[in-house]
Amino acid sequence: MKLGVLVSDYKLTVDTLDRLKTDKLGIILVLNGVYHATLKENGKSSSVLDKTSNLYALSEDLQTRGIKDSDVDKRVKVVNYGELVDLMMNEYEKLAWL
């Protein structure tokens, strides 16, 4: 199964992501979840970024928070609303919101 997970909270614990068993996991950072793509604690990136190579952040939510695309971790692809819809409709069989 191909699962897309929209992460909207920065205080998310990775326990939930660790329990997901899927063939393909995509993490889409939206709302306050976009902070995972940029902030570092004690010099380390968010552990959410270590869960998959399919990482996305919504550009409109980055802009709303004053974050430039250039500040986003290189592992994260910045997408706009149109690209987000394409991902949701074409790349993933199921979606979950955390």
N, C-alpha and C positions, 0 to 999 in steps of 0.2 A: 504494500500500500504506500502511496505517496501522500504524506501529511504536511500541510502548511500550518504553522502555528503563529498566530499574531500575538506578539508580546507587547502589552500596553503599559506595563508597570516597571519601574526601575528596581523596586525592592523584591522582585521575583526571586525566589530561591530556585536553584537549578534542579532540585529534587524531582519536580514534576517532569522536567525535560528528560532527566535520566531514566525515568520509568517508561517513556514512550518507546515502543518497539515498532519500527517501520523500515521499509526498504529505502525510502528517500524522505529526509526531513528538511523542511525549509523553515527558517525562522524569519518572520517579517516584523521588524520593529516599528511600532506606531505609537502615537501619543507620547507619554513619558518614557516608553520603552526605548525611544531613540537614544536616550542617554547611555545605554549599553554600548552603543557604537562609538562613543567619544570619550567618556570619562574613565579615568584610571584611579584606582585606590591603591595606595602604597606602591605606586609605580607599575601595577599590573592591570591589564585590561579585564573587562568583565568576563567571568567564566562562561557566560552565555555564548560568547563568541567561539568557544572551544567545542561546542556541541555539534557543529556541522559546517560544511563548506558552502552551504546554500544560505547566505545571510543577506537580508535586504533591510533598508531603512527608508521610510517614506519622506521624500524631500520636503513636502509641505510642512510636516511636523518638525523637521529639523529647522527649517526657516522660522517657524513660529517661535521656536525657543532660542533663536539667535545663533544657531550653529551653522557654520559654513560646511559645504560638502567636502572641502579640503581638510576639515578637522576630523572626518570620519575615518575609522580604522580601515586599512587597505583591504581587509577581508570582507567588508560589507559593501554591497552594491546599493547605491542610492537610486531609488525608483520614484516616479511620479504616480499620481492616481491612476492614470491610464495603464501604466505598466503594472501596477498593483492588481488591477482588475484582470489583466491578461494572465498574470501569475496564478491568481485564484481560479480562473476558469480553465486554463490550459495546462498548468504544471502539476497541480495537486488534486488528488481524488477527494480528499476530505480536508476540512479546515477546523481548527480549534482556536479559541481565544483565551489567553491567559492574562 
